[in-house]
Amino acid sequence: MTNTGIKSRIAQFYLLAIFFALVLVSNQSTAQGNLLITPRRVVFEGNKLSQELTLANTGADTAKYTVSFVQYRMTEDGSFVQIEQPEEGQLFADKYLRFFPRSVTLPPNGSQVIRMQYRKMPDMQNGEYRSHVYFRAVPAEKLLGEEQVTNDTTSIGIKLVPIFGISIPVIIRNGDLQAKVDITAINLDVKSDTVPNLTITFERTGDKSVYGDLSVLWATAQKEPVEVGVVRGIAVYTPNKTRKFKMQLHKVPGVDYSKGKLVIKFQAPNDGKAEIYAEKEFVIK
């Protein structure tokens, strides 16, 4: 193979490595690298027309991020898949939103504010609109003279360049929207693993999404309820009607998962209204 062919193959592998690194990371909504974002979700409803997002770099190096919108659909297991066109019953929010700036450079332990504005249009139909703001890390560029020199021109090298990113949901609610949630298909598995596993299904009805915290108490007629599990920040987005969820319960002294009952509660977050979305008791048999 000629030197030109080898260089071409190297370039192809290099581009593929970048592509797959980006695909693997971009579907994650959890924190990546050293970037912290506050708040972690934005909801425009009522008279709210603006929101500030604070980006903070907790790392030791300067970091640069570009800001854009991406669209996701939620699967029944709660994971996200990037899409270009909305599903039936899904509305994108990005064309009604503006933000500035579109890129930020954060020094170590530095922070910057992103300003977001909602533009309500007269032709908007009632419903819930959702897009995700995506903060994509820009890899640092090497200065001239810092390129690595390779003496063996007959070998093919692959250079992986991970591109980290964080996305947070931005939701617009237009009109008087309602939602109800039920907890169904409850199952407690204490046999397949040393850790008790609880699986449930959220059944959502209505025209808006729900977001809250899930708590589980174990109780018997003779003992006071004991908290055995908490998961915060669970969402069931429109247009999804169901979401299957699995969590591990804690091993607590005095708690016997072969008897008693579980009290499962799904409610609004601590910073929201004291609203209980759904509550179910599951008798252990």
C-alpha positions, 0 to 999 in steps of 0.5 A, spaced: 500 500 500 502 506 498 503 512 503 497 516 500 493 510 501 495 509 508 494 516 510 487 515 507 486 509 511 488 513 517 484 519 516 478 514 515 479 511 522 480 517 525 473 520 523 470 514 525 473 514 532 470 521 533 463 519 530 462 513 535 465 517 541 460 522 539 454 518 538 455 514 545 456 520 549 450 524 546 445 520 548 446 521 555 443 526 560 447 525 566 453 530 567 459 529 563 466 531 564 467 537 569 461 541 567 455 542 572 449 546 569 443 549 574 438 548 573 437 541 570 431 542 567 427 548 564 419 549 564 416 555 561 408 555 563 404 561 565 407 567 565 414 565 565 418 567 559 425 567 560 430 563 564 438 563 566 442 557 566 449 557 569 454 553 567 460 551 571 467 548 570 469 544 576 476 542 572 483 544 572 483 546 565 479 551 560 473 548 557 469 550 551 462 548 549 458 549 543 450 550 545 445 547 540 438 544 540 437 536 539 431 532 539 430 526 543 424 521 544 424 517 550 423 509 550 419 505 555 425 503 559 427 511 560 433 511 555 433 517 550 434 516 542 435 522 538 430 523 532 429 528 527 422 528 526 417 528 532 413 522 533 405 522 533 403 526 539 410 529 540 411 537 539 418 540 539 420 546 542 426 549 539 423 554 534 419 558 540 426 558 544 432 563 543 438 563 547 445 567 548 451 566 547 451 559 543 458 558 545 462 559 552 469 558 554 470 557 561 476 557 565 478 553 571 473 553 576 469 559 572 462 560 570 458 563 565 450 564 564 446 562 558 440 566 557 434 563 554 427 566 552 421 563 550 417 567 544 410 565 544 406 565 538 399 566 536 399 560 532 401 555 537 396 549 539 395 547 546 400 542 548 406 540 551 413 542 547 419 539 548 426 540 546 433 539 549 439 544 550 445 540 548 452 543 551 457 539 546 465 540 549 470 542 543 476 538 544 482 542 545 487 544 539 494 542 539 499 548 537 503 547 531 509 543 533 506 539 538 503 534 533 506 527 534 511 524 529 510 517 527 516 514 524 513 507 521 509 510 515 507 502 514 502 502 520 495 504 521 493 508 527 487 509 530 486 516 535 480 516 539 477 523 541 472 522 546 467 528 545 463 529 551 456 533 552 450 534 556 443 535 554 437 538 559 430 538 557 426 545 556 419 544 556 413 549 554 406 548 556 401 552 552 394 551 555 391 548 561 394 541 561 393 535 565 396 529 567 395 523 571 399 517 573 398 510 576 403 505 578 402 498 575 405 491 574 409 491 581 414 485 582 419 484 587 425 480 586 429 477 592 431 470 589 435 472 582 440 476 586 443 478 593 440 485 592 432 486 592 430 489 585 423 492 585 420 493 578 414 497 576 410 501 570 408 508 570 402 509 566 401 516 564 394 519 561 393 526 559 397 532 555 403 533 559 409 530 562 410 528 569 417 529 573 418 527 580 421 522 586 420 515 587 420 513 594 419 506 597 417 504 604 417 497 607 412 496 613 408 490 617 403 491 622 408 490 628 413 495 625 413 502 623 415 504 616 422 504 614 424 507 608 428 502 603 429 506 597 429 513 593 430 515 586 430 522 584 428 525 578 424 520 574 420 523 568 415 520 563 415 525 557 409 526 552 407 522 548 409 516 552 404 513 555 408 508 559 415 507 562 418 501 565 422 502 571 427 498 575 430 500 582 434 496 587 432 496 594 436 497 600 438 492 605 436 495 612 437 491 619 430 488 621 427 489 614 425 482 611 423 482 604 419 475 605 413 478 608 410 485 610 408 490 604 411 496 600 408 503 600 410 506 593 410 513 592 411 517 586 411 525 588 413 532 585 420 534 587 422 537 593 422 544 590 415 543 587 408 543 589 407 538 595 403 533 590 403 526 590 402 523 583 401 516 585 401 511 591 400 504 591 401 498 596 404 492 594 403 486 599 409 481 599 407 474 598 
